[in-house]
Amino acid sequence: MRSPGESIKSILDYRNISIKQLAVDLEISYQRMLKIVENIEPLDEDICRSLEMVLGFRAEYWRTLQRAWYHDK
């Protein structure tokens, strides 16, 4: 199973979007975005909703991915 960060990175790579640009689009700091991509910081509800708006994947997808990843660890 992919981690939330790996999934985000894969989408960004496919769409040729930088982590920095995603941070700008989500209106969060670049440092926080790096922590999310590196799975240091979990996805919270606000980030899940923002990812839905920016990347087009439903917030529930991100919540489910987050729960599964941290449950399996």
PyMOL commands that set and color helices and strands:
alter all, ss='L'
color gray80, all
select helices_A, chain A and resi 4-15+19-26+30-37+45-55+59-72
alter helices_A, ss='H'
color red, helices_A
deselect
rebuild
show_as cartoon
